Amino acid sequence: MDKKNALRAGALAAGTTLMMLMMSSPALALTRDDGDDPAQKLSVIETLGLYVAAPIALFALIAGLVWVLDGSTDRQPRRKPGGKGQGKMQGPDQVHAS
């Protein structure tokens, strides 16, 4: 049954890819369409700034705002009861493993 589903999924993916390739062929045409007005080309520096530096700066800005405006006061890691460097818990609510 798994082999049949894999074959079906592969055929569907291949068919979809083939249809998309056939439909995208006009996008590769060299002739211009009516109303086609391409913009100026970006330089390498402008491209890197727009697609690399700007997203990193935006991420850093959002992360910094979250960090600064975070209202929680509990920032110290909590130790688990009975962990290294601590004595064993003792008391009536202590559960003992058998």
OpenMM code with the backbone's topology and positions (N, CA, C; nanometers):
from openmm import Vec3, app, unit

residues = "MET ASP LYS LYS ASN ALA LEU ARG ALA GLY ALA LEU ALA ALA GLY THR THR LEU MET MET LEU MET MET SER SER PRO ALA LEU ALA LEU THR ARG ASP ASP GLY ASP ASP PRO ALA GLN LYS LEU SER VAL ILE GLU THR LEU GLY LEU TYR VAL ALA ALA PRO ILE ALA LEU PHE ALA LEU ILE ALA GLY LEU VAL TRP VAL LEU ASP GLY SER THR ASP ARG GLN PRO ARG ARG LYS PRO GLY GLY LYS GLY GLN GLY LYS MET GLN GLY PRO ASP GLN VAL HIS ALA SER".split()
positions = [
    Vec3(0.0817, -0.1189, 0.0000),
    Vec3(0.0000, 0.0000, 0.0000),
    Vec3(0.0865, 0.1259, 0.0000),
    Vec3(0.1996, 0.1239, 0.0724),
    Vec3(0.2868, 0.2408, 0.0769),
    Vec3(0.3506, 0.2676, -0.0585),
    Vec3(0.3823, 0.1610, -0.1308),
    Vec3(0.4447, 0.1765, -0.2620),
    Vec3(0.3474, 0.2433, -0.3596),
    Vec3(0.2211, 0.2072, -0.3486),
    Vec3(0.1193, 0.2642, -0.4359),
    Vec3(0.1007, 0.4128, -0.4068),
    Vec3(0.0984, 0.4501, -0.2787),
    Vec3(0.0849, 0.5909, -0.2416),
    Vec3(0.2068, 0.6715, -0.2854),
    Vec3(0.3252, 0.6145, -0.2737),
    Vec3(0.4468, 0.6834, -0.3164),
    Vec3(0.4458, 0.7052, -0.4668),
    Vec3(0.4016, 0.6058, -0.5416),
    Vec3(0.3935, 0.6180, -0.6873),
    Vec3(0.2922, 0.7255, -0.7252),
    Vec3(0.1794, 0.7266, -0.6571),
    Vec3(0.0765, 0.8266, -0.6847),
    Vec3(0.1286, 0.9675, -0.6539),
    Vec3(0.1978, 0.9840, -0.5409),
    Vec3(0.2518, 1.1146, -0.5036),
    Vec3(0.3587, 1.1603, -0.6029),
    Vec3(0.4420, 1.0682, -0.6472),
    Vec3(0.5448, 1.1016, -0.7460),
    Vec3(0.4845, 1.1431, -0.8786),
    Vec3(0.3808, 1.0715, -0.9218),
    Vec3(0.3147, 1.1069, -1.0473),
    Vec3(0.2480, 1.2432, -1.0375),
    Vec3(0.1860, 1.2716, -0.9250),
    Vec3(0.1223, 1.4011, -0.9050),
    Vec3(0.2261, 1.5136, -0.9050),
    Vec3(0.3381, 1.4933, -0.8373),
    Vec3(0.4432, 1.5952, -0.8338),
    Vec3(0.5030, 1.6168, -0.9725),
    Vec3(0.5270, 1.5093, -1.0456),
    Vec3(0.5828, 1.5216, -1.1799),
    Vec3(0.4850, 1.5932, -1.2731),
    Vec3(0.3574, 1.5570, -1.2642),
    Vec3(0.2569, 1.6217, -1.3492),
    Vec3(0.2431, 1.7693, -1.3172),
    Vec3(0.2427, 1.8031, -1.1899),
    Vec3(0.2319, 1.9433, -1.1506),
    Vec3(0.3526, 2.0223, -1.1985),
    Vec3(0.4719, 1.9655, -1.1831),
    Vec3(0.5934, 2.0333, -1.2277),
    Vec3(0.5922, 2.0538, -1.3781),
    Vec3(0.5505, 1.9528, -1.4522),
    Vec3(0.5452, 1.9629, -1.5976),
    Vec3(0.4467, 2.0704, -1.6414),
    Vec3(0.3299, 2.0744, -1.5777),
    Vec3(0.2303, 2.1757, -1.6134),
    Vec3(0.2817, 2.3162, -1.5817),
    Vec3(0.3491, 2.3321, -1.4694),
    Vec3(0.4018, 2.4640, -1.4348),
    Vec3(0.5113, 2.5069, -1.5318),
    Vec3(0.5942, 2.4143, -1.5756),
    Vec3(0.6983, 2.4472, -1.6727),
    Vec3(0.6376, 2.4868, -1.8062),
    Vec3(0.5329, 2.4166, -1.8472),
    Vec3(0.4696, 2.4485, -1.9753),
    Vec3(0.3994, 2.5837, -1.9690),
    Vec3(0.3420, 2.6178, -1.8566),
    Vec3(0.2691, 2.7439, -1.8456),
    Vec3(0.3623, 2.8628, -1.8225),
    Vec3(0.4825, 2.8392, -1.7761),
    Vec3(0.5734, 2.9496, -1.7487),
    Vec3(0.6615, 2.9838, -1.8679),
    Vec3(0.6489, 2.9135, -1.9785),
    Vec3(0.7341, 2.9411, -2.0936),
    Vec3(0.7168, 3.0820, -2.1484),
    Vec3(0.5962, 3.1441, -2.1485),
    Vec3(0.5887, 3.2821, -2.1965),
    Vec3(0.6674, 3.3801, -2.1099),
    Vec3(0.6964, 3.3451, -1.9858),
    Vec3(0.7723, 3.4350, -1.8998),
    Vec3(0.9162, 3.4482, -1.9482),
    Vec3(0.9618, 3.3540, -2.0285),
    Vec3(1.0982, 3.3572, -2.0781),
    Vec3(1.1085, 3.4235, -2.2149),
    Vec3(0.9997, 3.4791, -2.2676),
    Vec3(0.9995, 3.5392, -2.3998),
    Vec3(1.0853, 3.6651, -2.4012),
    Vec3(1.1444, 3.6929, -2.5160),
    Vec3(1.2307, 3.8082, -2.5292),
    Vec3(1.1567, 3.9326, -2.5756),
    Vec3(1.0365, 3.9161, -2.6281),
    Vec3(0.9619, 4.0325, -2.6755),
    Vec3(0.8894, 4.0989, -2.5594),
    Vec3(0.8790, 4.2291, -2.5663),
    Vec3(0.8121, 4.3041, -2.4611),
    Vec3(0.6617, 4.3069, -2.4872),
    Vec3(0.5843, 4.3042, -2.3785),
    Vec3(0.4391, 4.3161, -2.3886),
    Vec3(0.4004, 4.4632, -2.3843),
    Vec3(0.2759, 4.4916, -2.4234),
    Vec3(0.2245, 4.6279, -2.4147),
    Vec3(0.2190, 4.6691, -2.2678),
    Vec3(0.2659, 4.7883, -2.2395),
    Vec3(0.2630, 4.8382, -2.1031),
    Vec3(0.3768, 4.7873, -2.0169),
    Vec3(0.4674, 4.7110, -2.0747),
    Vec3(0.5798, 4.6574, -1.9983),
    Vec3(0.6807, 4.7686, -1.9755),
    Vec3(0.7087, 4.7977, -1.8503),
    Vec3(0.8014, 4.9044, -1.8167),
    Vec3(0.8952, 4.8549, -1.7077),
    Vec3(1.0050, 4.7886, -1.7452),
    Vec3(1.0948, 4.7348, -1.6431),
    Vec3(1.1652, 4.8462, -1.5665),
    Vec3(1.1883, 4.8203, -1.4408),
    Vec3(1.2555, 4.9181, -1.3552),
    Vec3(1.4060, 4.9115, -1.3773),
    Vec3(1.4769, 5.0057, -1.3148),
    Vec3(1.6227, 5.0050, -1.3244),
    Vec3(1.6775, 4.8831, -1.2507),
    Vec3(1.7901, 4.8347, -1.2976),
    Vec3(1.8538, 4.7203, -1.2316),
    Vec3(1.9196, 4.7662, -1.1029),
    Vec3(1.9187, 4.6779, -1.0019),
    Vec3(1.9853, 4.7069, -0.8753),
    Vec3(2.1319, 4.6671, -0.8837),
    Vec3(2.2171, 4.7437, -0.8169),
    Vec3(2.3571, 4.7045, -0.8099),
    Vec3(2.3711, 4.5921, -0.7072),
    Vec3(2.4892, 4.5341, -0.7006),
    Vec3(2.5136, 4.4253, -0.6058),
    Vec3(2.4982, 4.4752, -0.4626),
    Vec3(2.5492, 4.5950, -0.4352),
    Vec3(2.5403, 4.6511, -0.3002),
    Vec3(2.3947, 4.6766, -0.2624),
    Vec3(2.3169, 4.7318, -0.3564),
    Vec3(2.1754, 4.7572, -0.3286),
    Vec3(2.0989, 4.6270, -0.3064),
    Vec3(2.1297, 4.5249, -0.3840),
    Vec3(2.0636, 4.3953, -0.3696),
    Vec3(2.0956, 4.3328, -0.2346),
    Vec3(2.2233, 4.3342, -0.1965),
    Vec3(2.2613, 4.2774, -0.0664),
    Vec3(2.1990, 4.3568, 0.0481),
    Vec3(2.1938, 4.4877, 0.0342),
    Vec3(2.1329, 4.5693, 0.1382),
    Vec3(1.9848, 4.5418, 0.1524),
    Vec3(1.9150, 4.5250, 0.0399),
    Vec3(1.7710, 4.5053, 0.0416),
    Vec3(1.7320, 4.3651, 0.0870),
    Vec3(1.8045, 4.2637, 0.0411),
    Vec3(1.7635, 4.1257, 0.0673),
    Vec3(1.8428, 4.0551, 0.1762),
    Vec3(1.9500, 4.1159, 0.2260),
    Vec3(2.0290, 4.0532, 0.3334),
    Vec3(2.0344, 4.1440, 0.4566),
    Vec3(2.0843, 4.2649, 0.4390),
    Vec3(2.1049, 4.3537, 0.5545),
    Vec3(1.9734, 4.4020, 0.6145),
    Vec3(1.8768, 4.4377, 0.5311),
    Vec3(1.7493, 4.4882, 0.5829),
    Vec3(1.6742, 4.3829, 0.6653),
    Vec3(1.6615, 4.2562, 0.6195),
    Vec3(1.5945, 4.1576, 0.7047),
    Vec3(1.6684, 4.1294, 0.8357),
    Vec3(1.8018, 4.1272, 0.8309),
    Vec3(1.8786, 4.1048, 0.9542),
    Vec3(1.8580, 4.2212, 1.0506),
    Vec3(1.8600, 4.3440, 0.9988),
    Vec3(1.8381, 4.4612, 1.0840),
    Vec3(1.6969, 4.4612, 1.1419),
    Vec3(1.5985, 4.4237, 1.0617),
    Vec3(1.4612, 4.4179, 1.1101),
    Vec3(1.4456, 4.3119, 1.2183),
    Vec3(1.5084, 4.1956, 1.1984),
    Vec3(1.5053, 4.0898, 1.2995),
    Vec3(1.5704, 4.1373, 1.4289),
    Vec3(1.6852, 4.2030, 1.4175),
    Vec3(1.7555, 4.2514, 1.5368),
    Vec3(1.6726, 4.3576, 1.6095),
    Vec3(1.6057, 4.4439, 1.5341),
    Vec3(1.5214, 4.5458, 1.5956),
    Vec3(1.4058, 4.4830, 1.6732),
    Vec3(1.3369, 4.3869, 1.6107),
    Vec3(1.2240, 4.3224, 1.6779),
    Vec3(1.2717, 4.2431, 1.7996),
    Vec3(1.3817, 4.1681, 1.7851),
    Vec3(1.4342, 4.0912, 1.8983),
    Vec3(1.4775, 4.1836, 2.0120),
    Vec3(1.5388, 4.2965, 1.9787),
    Vec3(1.5797, 4.3916, 2.0808),
    Vec3(1.4613, 4.4522, 2.1535),
    Vec3(1.3557, 4.4864, 2.0796),
    Vec3(1.2359, 4.5404, 2.1435),
    Vec3(1.1703, 4.4388, 2.2358),
    Vec3(1.1652, 4.3143, 2.1921),
    Vec3(1.1068, 4.2098, 2.2770),
    Vec3(1.1901, 4.1924, 2.4027),
    Vec3(1.3201, 4.1950, 2.3884),
    Vec3(1.4088, 4.1760, 2.5028),
    Vec3(1.3977, 4.2922, 2.6021),
    Vec3(1.3949, 4.4146, 2.5494),
    Vec3(1.3902, 4.5330, 2.6366),
    Vec3(1.2533, 4.5482, 2.7018),
    Vec3(1.1476, 4.5244, 2.6270),
    Vec3(1.0135, 4.5473, 2.6786),
    Vec3(0.9536, 4.4268, 2.7498),
    Vec3(1.0306, 4.3198, 2.7638),
    Vec3(0.9817, 4.2009, 2.8325),
    Vec3(0.9633, 4.2337, 2.9801),
    Vec3(0.8451, 4.2061, 3.0341),
    Vec3(0.8156, 4.2437, 3.1712),
    Vec3(0.8448, 4.1366, 3.2736),
    Vec3(0.8925, 4.0210, 3.2330),
    Vec3(0.9134, 3.9151, 3.3311),
    Vec3(1.0346, 3.9465, 3.4173),
    Vec3(1.0260, 3.9080, 3.5436),
    Vec3(1.1357, 3.9319, 3.6364),
    Vec3(1.2117, 3.8043, 3.6686),
    Vec3(1.1588, 3.6903, 3.6312),
    Vec3(1.2219, 3.5616, 3.6603),
    Vec3(1.3169, 3.5258, 3.5468),
    Vec3(1.4415, 3.5609, 3.5620),
    Vec3(1.5395, 3.5335, 3.4570),
    Vec3(1.6450, 3.4312, 3.4999),
    Vec3(1.6439, 3.3905, 3.6264),
    Vec3(1.7403, 3.2935, 3.6746),
    Vec3(1.6891, 3.1528, 3.6457),
    Vec3(1.7759, 3.0639, 3.5969),
    Vec3(1.7304, 2.9264, 3.5731),
    Vec3(1.6968, 2.8575, 3.7046),
    Vec3(1.5911, 2.7823, 3.7029),
    Vec3(1.5487, 2.7124, 3.8245),
    Vec3(1.6145, 2.5762, 3.8302),
    Vec3(1.6520, 2.5366, 3.9513),
    Vec3(1.7100, 2.4036, 3.9696),
    Vec3(1.5997, 2.3047, 3.9986),
    Vec3(1.6178, 2.1861, 3.9493),
    Vec3(1.5214, 2.0800, 3.9766),
    Vec3(1.5459, 2.0246, 4.1163),
    Vec3(1.4407, 1.9905, 4.1872),
    Vec3(1.4587, 1.9326, 4.3213),
    Vec3(1.5374, 1.8016, 4.3138),
    Vec3(1.6334, 1.7874, 4.4018),
    Vec3(1.7122, 1.6639, 4.4063),
    Vec3(1.8227, 1.6597, 4.3031),
    Vec3(1.8505, 1.7708, 4.2374),
    Vec3(1.9547, 1.7747, 4.1355),
    Vec3(2.0922, 1.7791, 4.1970),
    Vec3(2.1959, 1.7908, 4.1142),
    Vec3(2.3336, 1.7957, 4.1630),
    Vec3(2.3551, 1.9185, 4.2513),
    Vec3(2.4277, 1.9000, 4.3555),
    Vec3(2.4619, 2.0103, 4.4424),
    Vec3(2.3535, 2.0474, 4.5410),
    Vec3(2.2503, 1.9717, 4.5477),
    Vec3(2.1426, 2.0003, 4.6425),
    Vec3(2.1182, 1.8772, 4.7286),
    Vec3(2.0691, 1.9014, 4.8470),
    Vec3(2.0304, 1.7906, 4.9323),
    Vec3(1.9002, 1.7296, 4.8838),
    Vec3(1.8714, 1.6103, 4.9300),
    Vec3(1.7469, 1.5456, 4.8894),
    Vec3(1.6288, 1.6099, 4.9577),
    Vec3(1.5173, 1.6123, 4.8886),
    Vec3(1.3963, 1.6682, 4.9464),
    Vec3(1.3480, 1.5780, 5.0601),
    Vec3(1.3012, 1.6388, 5.1628),
    Vec3(1.2488, 1.5618, 5.2723),
    Vec3(1.1189, 1.6254, 5.3170),
    Vec3(1.0241, 1.5427, 5.3495),
    Vec3(0.8971, 1.5952, 5.3951),
    Vec3(0.7847, 1.4980, 5.3595),
    Vec3(0.6648, 1.5267, 5.4045),
    Vec3(0.5540, 1.4357, 5.3812),
    Vec3(0.5096, 1.4278, 5.2353),
    Vec3(0.5382, 1.5317, 5.1577),
    Vec3(0.4942, 1.5281, 5.0193),
    Vec3(0.6001, 1.4697, 4.9259),
    Vec3(0.7097, 1.4174, 4.9784),
    Vec3(0.8138, 1.3561, 4.8972),
    Vec3(0.7647, 1.2218, 4.8441),
    Vec3(0.7776, 1.2001, 4.7152),
    Vec3(0.7376, 1.0732, 4.6539),
    Vec3(0.8624, 0.9871, 4.6380),
    Vec3(0.8568, 0.8642, 4.6847),
    Vec3(0.9703, 0.7734, 4.6739),
    Vec3(0.9428, 0.6719, 4.5630),
    Vec3(1.0397, 0.6554, 4.4760),
    Vec3(1.0275, 0.5541, 4.3694),
    Vec3(1.0618, 0.4172, 4.4275),
    Vec3(0.9866, 0.3164, 4.3865),
    Vec3(1.0144, 0.1823, 4.4401),
    Vec3(1.0799, 0.0960, 4.3367),
] * unit.nanometer
topology = app.Topology()
chain = topology.addChain("A")
for resn in residues:
    res = topology.addResidue(resn, chain)
    for name in ("N", "CA", "C"):
        topology.addAtom(name, app.Element.getBySymbol(name[0]), res)
